[in-house]
Amino acid sequence: LGLGYLAAGMISRWLAAKLLSRFGMNKSAIAPLQSITFYVLLATFTMLSLNVLNVPLTVFSFLGGALAIGAGFGSQNIVDNFISGLILLAERPIRVGDVIQLDHWTGTVTQIGARSTKIATGANHEIIVPNSKLLETSVVNWTLSDDTICSNIKIGAAYGSPTREVERLLRRAAEQHPGIL
């Protein structure tokens, strides 16, 4: 088992290095492949070791059942987010490009995936929200039925400034901008 563990680590690292050099993939793309390869090889070497030692796999049936129940409870949240993603894609209460407000965040939906949705804020932060949260909580979709939105902007001017001139300049700037009605 120990040799299988070492071999799985060495082979998965070797495979990651080959993928990195041969295909020019970045390390963040190779890391999941390396982890999956390691666990598959570890399971294979474990099964091979037990087979060589003539240990019947039926001994582990109770442990396998317990692991299956644990995996079922653990994957419940993943399945919930996946089904919520399908509902979001089919029902379309939120679409890519919509401006939404969720909790204290406001931003533009950039991607709706199977498990999560990406929202880009005005400060160029990307928020990854589980799809189930978009269906379970109140979401303000500012652009669901119309792209025209009303917003308030607080403007400050220095004390002693000519307020009529400030108002005239702001009005002129708003009238010249093509995106402002």
MARTI-375944 format. One line per field, with one value per residue: residue number from 1; y, x, z of N, C-alpha, C in turn; residue in one letter. Coordinates in pm, 1 decimal, padded with zeros to 6 digits. Each point is the difference from the previous one (the first is absolute). Example, Ala and Ser with C-alpha at 12.3 -4.5 7.8 and 13.67 -1.06 7.14 Angstrom:
<pts>
pos = c(1,2)
n.north = c(-00569.0,00105.0)
n.east = c(01319.0,-00035.0)
n.up = c(00780.0,-00072.0)
ca.north = c(00119.0,00119.0)
ca.east = c(-00089.0,00082.0)
ca.up = c(00000.0,00006.0)
c.north = c(00120.0,00109.0)
c.east = c(00090.0,-00077.0)
c.up = c(00000.0,00073.0)
code = c(a,s)
</pts>
This chain:
<pts>
pos = c(1,2,3,4,5,6,7,8,9,10,11,12,13,14,15,16,17,18,19,20,21,22,23,24,25,26,27,28,29,30,31,32,33,34,35,36,37,38,39,40,41,42,43,44,45,46,47,48,49,50,51,52,53,54,55,56,57,58,59,60,61,62,63,64,65,66,67,68,69,70,71,72,73,74,75,76,77,78,79,80,81,82,83,84,85,86,87,88,89,90,91,92,93,94,95,96,97,98,99,100,101,102,103,104,105,106,107,108,109,110,111,112,113,114,115,116,117,118,119,120,121,122,123,124,125,126,127,128,129,130,131,132,133,134,135,136,137,138,139,140,141,142,143,144,145,146,147,148,149,150,151,152,153,154,155,156,157,158,159,160,161,162,163,164,165,166,167,168,169,170,171,172,173,174,175,176,177,178,179,180,181)
n.north = c(-00120.2,-00005.1,-00108.7,-00047.1,00043.7,-00044.5,-00115.2,00004.9,00041.2,-00092.6,-00093.5,00043.0,00014.4,-00118.5,-00049.7,00065.1,-00042.1,-00119.9,00009.3,00042.2,-00088.7,-00105.3,00030.6,00036.7,-00094.0,00089.3,00031.7,00105.7,-00021.7,-00018.0,00086.4,00030.0,00004.8,00066.8,00070.6,00012.9,00024.1,00078.6,00046.5,00011.3,00045.9,00080.0,00022.1,00017.2,00067.5,00062.8,00004.4,00037.3,00081.8,00035.5,00007.5,00059.9,00068.2,-00025.0,00130.9,-00067.0,00053.2,-00116.4,-00003.6,00071.3,-00092.0,-00023.5,00005.1,-00077.5,-00068.6,00003.4,-00030.6,-00090.7,-00030.8,-00001.1,-00067.2,-00072.2,00000.4,-00033.3,-00079.9,00000.1,00074.0,-00087.1,-00102.1,00058.4,00032.2,-00126.6,-00048.1,00078.6,-00043.9,-00123.1,00026.0,00052.1,-00104.5,-00077.9,00041.0,00022.6,-00013.3,-00060.5,00096.4,-00049.8,00094.6,-00068.0,00113.0,-00067.7,-00002.5,-00052.9,-00004.2,00021.3,-00092.0,00082.9,-00069.7,-00027.8,-00078.9,-00067.5,-00092.3,-00084.9,-00064.7,-00124.2,00050.2,00097.9,00123.2,00060.2,00088.9,00094.5,00050.3,00119.3,-00057.8,-00070.1,-00026.3,-00124.7,-00010.7,-00111.1,-00009.9,-00086.8,-00078.8,-00087.3,00078.5,-00003.6,-00125.0,-00009.6,00099.2,00115.8,00007.4,00117.2,-00025.3,00088.9,-00101.6,-00055.7,00102.2,00082.4,00042.3,00076.5,00056.9,00023.3,00093.2,00006.9,00115.1,-00018.1,00131.5,00012.2,00118.5,00064.5,00025.3,00084.0,-00120.0,00052.5,-00021.9,00115.4,00039.9,-00055.6,00046.6,00114.8,-00013.8,-00039.3,00093.1,00084.6,-00048.3,00005.9,00118.2,00014.0,-00068.5,-00087.7,-00046.8,00130.3,-00031.0)
n.east = c(00082.6,00108.9,00044.3,-00124.1,00003.9,00123.5,-00033.1,-00115.3,00070.2,00094.3,-00090.2,-00079.4,00109.8,00044.7,-00125.4,-00008.4,00123.3,-00038.2,-00116.3,00070.3,00097.1,-00079.7,-00101.2,00094.6,-00062.7,-00080.1,00068.1,-00079.0,00025.8,00127.6,-00009.0,-00120.3,00060.6,00095.9,-00090.7,-00075.4,00108.6,00040.8,-00123.8,-00008.3,00124.7,-00026.1,-00120.0,00057.9,00100.4,-00096.6,-00081.6,00104.3,00034.4,-00127.3,00000.2,00118.2,-00050.6,-00081.4,-00016.8,-00109.3,-00049.3,-00061.4,00122.1,00015.7,-00095.0,00016.8,00132.4,-00018.6,-00088.0,00083.4,00098.1,-00082.6,-00038.6,00126.4,00032.0,-00107.6,00028.6,00125.4,-00054.2,-00074.8,00095.6,00087.5,-00079.3,-00017.3,00128.7,00021.5,-00096.0,00050.3,00117.8,-00054.5,-00053.1,00117.6,00055.1,-00092.2,-00013.4,00128.8,-00008.8,00115.3,00047.0,00087.2,00064.8,-00080.4,-00050.5,00062.2,-00084.4,00102.4,-00075.0,00128.3,-00007.1,00051.9,-00042.4,00078.9,-00099.2,00114.5,-00040.6,-00083.0,00060.0,00044.6,00104.9,00055.1,-00021.9,00062.1,00027.9,00011.6,00064.5,-00045.2,00045.4,-00055.0,-00084.6,00043.7,-00130.1,00033.7,-00122.9,-00024.7,-00035.3,00007.9,00103.2,00017.2,-00034.2,00083.3,00074.5,-00030.7,-00020.8,00061.0,-00078.5,00096.3,00040.3,-00090.0,-00084.0,00093.0,00076.7,-00107.8,00096.2,-00053.4,00089.6,00037.5,00055.3,00071.3,-00012.5,00127.2,-00018.2,00111.1,00015.4,-00097.6,-00020.3,00001.7,-00102.1,-00042.7,00128.0,00011.5,-00121.8,00039.0,00118.6,-00061.4,-00092.5,00098.2,00071.2,-00111.9,-00025.9,00131.1,-00029.9,00035.8,00051.5,-00010.1,-00117.9)
n.up = c(00000.0,00079.7,-00064.9,00012.2,00126.6,00018.6,-00058.1,00065.9,00105.4,-00021.4,-00029.6,00098.3,00075.1,-00043.2,00013.0,00116.3,00026.3,-00046.4,00064.4,00104.9,-00023.1,-00017.9,00084.1,00083.8,00067.3,00060.2,00108.3,-00005.9,-00129.0,00029.6,00100.9,-00052.0,-00118.6,00061.9,00065.2,-00107.7,-00072.3,00099.1,00015.9,-00130.9,-00010.5,00101.4,-00051.7,-00117.7,00052.8,00066.7,-00104.1,-00072.7,00098.5,00013.9,-00131.7,00001.6,00102.4,-00102.6,00012.8,00040.2,-00108.9,00021.7,00052.1,-00109.1,-00009.2,00130.6,-00013.4,-00106.7,00073.2,00103.6,-00083.6,-00050.7,00123.9,00042.5,-00110.0,00029.6,00130.8,-00030.1,-00089.8,00107.9,00054.7,-00050.9,00030.7,00120.5,00000.4,-00037.2,00078.1,00095.7,-00044.7,-00003.5,00119.4,00039.5,-00061.1,00057.6,00125.1,00006.6,00133.1,-00026.0,-00081.3,-00084.3,00064.7,00081.2,00044.2,00097.2,00101.8,00065.7,00108.4,00025.5,-00096.8,-00086.9,-00105.4,-00101.5,-00037.2,00020.7,00089.0,-00058.5,00098.5,-00002.1,00066.7,-00070.6,00046.0,-00101.9,00095.1,-00093.9,00105.2,00036.9,00111.4,-00099.2,00099.1,-00002.8,00011.8,00062.6,-00049.4,00098.3,-00099.4,00100.2,00029.1,-00132.8,00030.0,00103.5,-00047.0,00051.8,-00129.4,-00003.5,-00103.5,-00010.7,-00075.3,00079.8,00009.6,00049.8,-00099.3,00004.2,00070.2,00117.3,00009.9,00125.4,-00030.7,00109.3,-00015.6,00024.9,00049.0,-00021.9,00128.1,-00026.1,-00055.1,-00121.4,00081.2,-00047.6,00007.2,00121.3,00028.9,-00056.7,00058.5,00110.4,-00016.6,-00033.8,00102.2,00070.8,-00051.4,00018.2,00107.9,-00096.3,00111.9,00012.1,00051.8)
ca.north = c(00120.2,00114.5,00015.6,00048.4,00142.4,00071.5,-00010.6,00085.9,00138.0,00022.9,-00006.4,00116.4,00116.1,-00015.8,00029.9,00144.6,00066.2,-00025.1,00083.0,00139.0,00028.1,-00036.9,00078.0,00138.6,00033.4,00064.5,-00087.7,-00006.0,-00093.7,-00134.6,-00045.2,-00094.3,-00125.0,-00071.4,-00055.3,-00110.2,-00109.5,-00057.5,-00080.2,-00118.2,-00092.7,-00049.9,-00101.2,-00115.7,-00069.3,-00059.1,-00120.2,-00096.6,-00050.0,-00089.3,-00120.6,-00077.9,-00055.6,-00087.4,00055.7,00012.5,00134.3,-00003.2,00044.3,00145.0,00038.0,00089.1,00127.4,00058.6,00054.6,00122.2,00103.0,00039.4,00088.0,00126.6,00069.7,00048.7,00121.4,00102.1,00050.8,00058.4,00141.7,00011.0,-00031.6,00112.5,00109.6,-00040.2,00012.1,00143.4,00053.0,-00035.6,00084.9,00135.3,00001.9,-00024.9,00100.5,00126.1,00119.1,00072.0,-00034.1,00060.7,00141.1,00068.6,00066.4,-00050.1,00034.1,-00116.3,00040.9,00135.2,00009.0,00034.0,-00024.3,-00053.8,-00144.5,-00026.6,-00141.1,-00089.9,-00133.9,-00109.5,00001.9,00134.3,00113.8,00103.3,00136.8,00098.5,00124.5,00121.1,00011.4,-00106.1,-00122.3,-00106.6,-00072.4,-00129.2,-00026.6,-00127.5,00020.6,-00016.5,00125.9,00090.5,-00039.0,-00006.1,00131.7,00107.4,00059.4,00110.9,00000.0,00135.7,00004.4,-00119.9,00025.9,00123.0,00037.5,00134.5,-00001.1,00129.5,-00004.4,00127.9,00022.2,00111.1,00083.5,00097.6,00115.8,00069.9,00111.4,00126.5,-00014.9,00053.4,-00118.0,00005.2,-00037.2,-00144.4,-00064.6,00016.9,-00087.6,-00137.7,-00020.2,-00004.5,-00128.1,-00105.4,00012.5,-00036.7,-00145.4,-00068.6,-00103.5,00061.2,00052.7)
ca.east = c(-00082.6,00090.9,00061.5,-00105.4,-00019.1,00114.3,-00007.0,-00109.1,00048.3,00103.3,-00058.9,-00086.0,00088.0,00064.0,-00101.4,-00024.4,00115.6,-00006.8,-00108.0,00043.0,00100.1,-00043.4,-00114.5,00011.2,-00111.2,00046.6,-00000.3,-00132.8,-00081.4,00054.6,-00013.4,-00110.6,00030.9,00099.5,-00068.0,-00086.5,00088.9,00055.9,-00100.1,-00032.5,00112.5,00003.2,-00105.8,00042.6,00107.6,-00056.6,-00073.8,00099.4,00067.5,-00093.0,-00014.6,00123.4,-00000.3,-00118.4,-00100.3,-00124.8,-00057.7,-00128.2,00025.8,-00016.8,-00134.1,-00060.2,00069.8,-00045.5,-00134.4,00012.8,00056.2,-00103.7,-00094.8,00069.9,00012.0,-00133.0,-00026.1,00095.2,-00028.1,-00134.5,00013.2,00044.0,-00115.9,-00091.8,00049.4,-00011.2,-00141.1,-00030.1,00057.0,-00089.5,-00118.7,00038.4,00017.8,-00127.5,-00100.6,00066.4,-00027.0,00126.8,00069.9,00132.1,-00012.5,-00091.4,00053.6,-00077.3,00042.0,-00012.9,00050.7,00055.1,00076.4,-00067.2,00091.7,-00049.1,00017.3,00090.8,-00006.8,-00084.7,00052.7,-00079.2,00001.7,00005.0,-00016.0,00100.7,-00051.0,00107.5,-00043.9,00054.4,00139.7,00067.3,00011.7,-00087.6,-00062.3,-00051.6,-00115.9,-00065.1,-00127.6,-00113.4,-00020.8,-00075.1,-00140.8,-00050.6,-00004.8,-00053.9,00096.8,-00053.8,00050.8,-00027.2,-00018.1,-00072.5,-00094.4,00035.1,00139.0,00005.0,-00006.7,00012.4,00096.0,00030.3,00142.5,00025.1,00110.3,00044.4,00073.7,00068.7,-00073.8,00025.8,-00008.1,-00125.5,-00085.5,-00070.3,00097.1,00020.3,-00120.2,00000.4,00102.6,-00046.6,-00109.1,00059.7,00071.1,-00101.3,-00063.7,00094.9,00029.9,-00102.1,-00069.1,-00087.5,-00124.6)
ca.up = c(00000.0,00005.8,-00132.3,-00090.5,00030.6,-00057.9,-00146.5,-00047.3,00007.2,-00101.5,-00134.4,-00022.0,-00018.0,-00130.8,-00101.5,00003.0,-00062.1,-00144.7,-00055.1,00007.6,-00103.2,-00134.7,-00047.8,00044.8,00088.5,00121.7,00116.9,00060.9,-00077.7,00015.5,00138.7,00018.1,-00070.8,00079.2,00117.7,-00043.1,-00038.8,00122.1,00070.9,-00081.0,00012.3,00137.3,00011.2,-00080.5,00070.3,00121.6,-00041.3,-00043.6,00120.6,00072.0,-00082.1,00014.4,00135.7,00009.2,00091.3,-00076.8,00004.3,00071.3,00137.0,00002.0,-00044.7,00099.0,-00014.5,-00126.4,00020.8,00079.7,-00088.4,-00096.3,00070.3,00023.2,-00128.5,-00034.9,00078.0,-00041.1,-00134.9,-00002.3,-00032.0,-00139.6,-00083.8,00016.3,-00083.2,-00140.4,-00038.9,-00000.1,-00124.0,-00110.1,00012.1,-00042.9,-00145.1,-00067.6,00036.6,-00032.0,00079.4,-00004.3,-00123.3,-00015.0,-00036.7,00091.2,00118.2,00113.5,00135.3,00085.8,00131.4,-00008.2,-00123.6,-00124.8,-00109.1,-00125.8,-00013.5,-00111.5,-00039.1,00078.0,-00019.9,00054.4,00144.4,00055.3,-00089.2,00023.2,-00004.2,00000.8,00061.6,-00059.5,00042.8,-00074.3,00078.8,-00046.6,00110.1,-00042.6,00084.4,-00030.4,-00068.8,00091.2,00072.6,-00086.7,00001.8,00136.7,00062.3,-00083.7,-00091.5,-00077.7,-00136.9,-00045.8,-00145.1,-00041.9,-00107.6,-00070.5,00024.5,00054.7,00146.6,00065.1,00109.9,00063.7,00019.0,00092.0,-00046.6,00098.8,-00050.7,00108.8,00059.1,-00066.6,-00144.8,-00055.7,-00015.8,-00129.1,-00103.2,00016.1,-00052.7,-00145.6,-00055.3,00014.4,-00096.1,-00132.8,-00011.8,-00015.0,-00131.0,-00103.3,00006.9,-00078.5,00075.5,00101.4,-00059.4)
c.north = c(00125.7,00026.5,00051.1,00148.2,00082.3,-00000.9,00090.0,00146.4,00031.7,00002.5,00123.0,00127.3,-00004.8,00035.9,00150.0,00075.7,-00018.4,00086.1,00146.7,00033.0,-00025.6,00091.0,00144.6,00044.6,00068.5,-00092.7,-00011.7,-00093.6,-00143.4,-00054.9,-00093.1,-00134.6,-00084.0,-00064.2,-00120.0,-00121.4,-00068.9,-00091.7,-00124.4,-00103.4,-00059.0,-00108.0,-00126.1,-00080.0,-00064.9,-00129.1,-00110.7,-00061.4,-00096.1,-00130.6,-00089.8,-00067.2,-00094.5,00046.2,00015.7,00139.4,00004.3,00042.9,00149.6,00044.9,00094.6,00139.2,00070.4,00059.3,00128.9,00114.6,00049.4,00092.9,00136.0,00081.4,00056.3,00127.4,00113.3,00060.6,00062.4,00147.0,00020.7,-00025.1,00113.8,00117.2,-00032.1,00015.1,00146.2,00066.3,-00032.0,00085.4,00141.5,00008.7,-00018.1,00112.4,00141.5,00119.9,00090.5,-00047.4,00064.2,00142.2,00077.3,00065.8,-00042.1,00050.5,-00119.2,00032.6,00142.8,00019.8,00040.2,-00019.6,-00058.1,-00149.3,-00025.4,-00144.0,-00073.9,-00141.2,-00104.6,00007.8,00140.4,00105.4,00103.5,00136.1,00093.9,00130.9,00118.8,00022.1,-00108.6,-00120.8,-00103.1,-00078.5,-00129.5,-00039.9,-00136.7,00025.4,-00011.5,00128.6,00097.9,-00034.2,00005.1,00136.6,00101.5,00063.0,00112.5,-00004.4,00133.7,00005.5,-00121.9,00027.3,00124.9,00036.1,00138.8,-00007.6,00142.4,-00015.3,00140.4,00007.1,00120.5,00072.1,00097.2,00111.7,00071.4,00113.8,00129.8,-00009.3,00059.1,-00117.7,00000.3,-00042.4,-00151.0,-00075.2,00007.4,-00094.1,-00147.4,-00031.6,-00011.6,-00132.8,-00114.2,00005.4,-00044.7,-00150.2,-00076.0,-00105.2,00053.5,00060.0,00139.6)
c.east = c(00086.4,00067.2,-00101.8,-00026.1,00112.9,-00004.4,-00109.8,00042.6,00101.0,-00059.5,-00087.0,00083.1,00068.3,-00096.8,-00029.5,00114.0,-00001.2,-00108.3,00040.8,00097.5,-00052.3,-00110.1,00003.1,-00115.9,00055.1,-00020.6,-00138.3,-00093.1,00046.6,-00023.2,-00119.5,00025.8,00100.7,-00066.4,-00086.7,00084.1,00057.6,-00101.0,-00041.5,00111.2,00007.9,-00105.7,00039.5,00108.0,-00049.6,-00074.4,00097.4,00072.5,-00088.7,-00019.3,00123.2,00004.2,-00118.3,-00099.0,-00128.4,-00060.7,-00134.7,00016.6,-00030.2,-00140.9,-00067.6,00062.4,-00043.0,-00138.8,00003.2,00056.7,-00103.4,-00101.7,00063.7,00014.6,-00134.2,-00034.5,00092.4,-00031.1,-00138.8,00005.8,00040.8,-00117.3,-00102.0,00043.5,-00010.6,-00144.5,-00041.3,00056.5,-00085.9,-00126.5,00031.2,00012.9,-00132.4,-00100.1,00046.8,-00046.2,00123.2,00072.7,00138.6,-00018.9,-00094.4,00076.8,-00087.8,00058.2,-00031.9,00069.1,00052.4,00084.8,-00090.2,00100.7,-00069.4,00028.9,00085.6,-00006.8,-00094.9,00046.5,-00091.3,-00009.3,-00010.5,-00016.6,00105.4,-00063.1,00119.3,-00054.2,00061.0,00145.6,00086.0,00034.4,-00094.1,-00049.1,-00055.7,-00108.2,-00056.7,-00138.2,-00119.7,-00027.9,-00081.7,-00148.6,-00060.6,-00014.0,-00058.1,00112.5,-00071.0,00066.8,-00039.8,-00034.1,-00076.2,-00090.2,00034.2,00144.2,00014.7,-00015.5,00017.4,00100.4,00023.6,00149.8,00015.9,00125.3,00034.6,00077.0,00060.8,-00087.1,00039.7,-00004.3,-00130.5,-00093.4,-00075.2,00092.8,00028.3,-00118.5,-00003.7,00101.6,-00040.8,-00110.6,00056.6,00073.9,-00099.6,-00064.9,00093.0,00030.0,-00110.0,-00079.0,-00095.4,-00119.7,-00028.8)
c.up = c(00000.0,-00133.9,-00102.8,00019.5,-00061.9,-00152.5,-00056.2,00001.5,-00108.1,-00140.8,-00026.7,-00017.3,-00136.6,-00112.3,-00005.2,-00066.3,-00151.6,-00065.2,-00003.0,-00112.2,-00141.3,-00053.7,00046.1,00088.6,00124.7,00120.2,00063.2,-00076.4,00019.4,00140.4,00022.0,-00069.5,00078.6,00122.4,-00037.4,-00038.6,00123.2,00068.7,-00078.7,00009.2,00141.0,00020.7,-00077.2,00071.7,00128.9,-00033.7,-00043.3,00120.5,00076.7,-00075.7,00013.6,00137.1,00024.6,00106.4,-00079.8,00018.1,00071.4,00145.3,00012.4,-00040.1,00098.3,-00010.0,-00128.8,00011.3,00079.3,-00083.7,-00100.6,00064.9,00025.5,-00127.1,-00044.1,00075.0,-00042.5,-00135.2,-00010.9,-00039.1,-00145.6,-00094.0,00007.2,-00088.3,-00148.5,-00048.9,-00002.1,-00125.4,-00120.5,00002.3,-00046.5,-00152.0,-00074.0,00025.6,-00031.5,00081.9,00008.1,-00124.5,00000.4,-00051.2,00089.5,00113.6,00117.2,00130.6,00088.0,00131.1,-00011.6,-00124.8,-00115.1,-00111.8,-00121.6,-00006.4,-00123.2,-00047.4,00093.4,-00032.1,00060.5,00151.8,00058.0,-00108.7,00036.0,-00019.7,00009.7,00056.2,-00073.2,00036.5,-00064.6,00088.1,-00059.2,00120.3,-00057.4,00099.3,-00035.6,-00060.9,00093.5,00076.4,-00082.9,-00002.8,00140.2,00065.3,-00097.5,-00080.9,-00073.9,-00136.5,-00061.8,-00147.9,-00051.2,-00119.5,-00081.4,00035.3,00060.0,00151.5,00050.6,00113.0,00051.6,00023.3,00091.0,-00045.4,00112.4,-00067.4,00120.8,00052.6,-00068.7,-00151.3,-00050.5,-00035.5,-00131.9,-00114.6,00006.1,-00058.7,-00152.4,-00065.6,00008.6,-00100.6,-00142.0,-00022.3,-00020.4,-00137.7,-00113.3,-00001.3,-00072.6,00079.1,00104.8,-00068.8,00053.3)
code = c(l,g,l,g,y,l,a,a,g,m,i,s,r,w,l,a,a,k,l,l,s,r,f,g,m,n,k,s,a,i,a,p,l,q,s,i,t,f,y,v,l,l,a,t,f,t,m,l,s,l,n,v,l,n,v,p,l,t,v,f,s,f,l,g,g,a,l,a,i,g,a,g,f,g,s,q,n,i,v,d,n,f,i,s,g,l,i,l,l,a,e,r,p,i,r,v,g,d,v,i,q,l,d,h,w,t,g,t,v,t,q,i,g,a,r,s,t,k,i,a,t,g,a,n,h,e,i,i,v,p,n,s,k,l,l,e,t,s,v,v,n,w,t,l,s,d,d,t,i,c,s,n,i,k,i,g,a,a,y,g,s,p,t,r,e,v,e,r,l,l,r,r,a,a,e,q,h,p,g,i,l)
</pts>
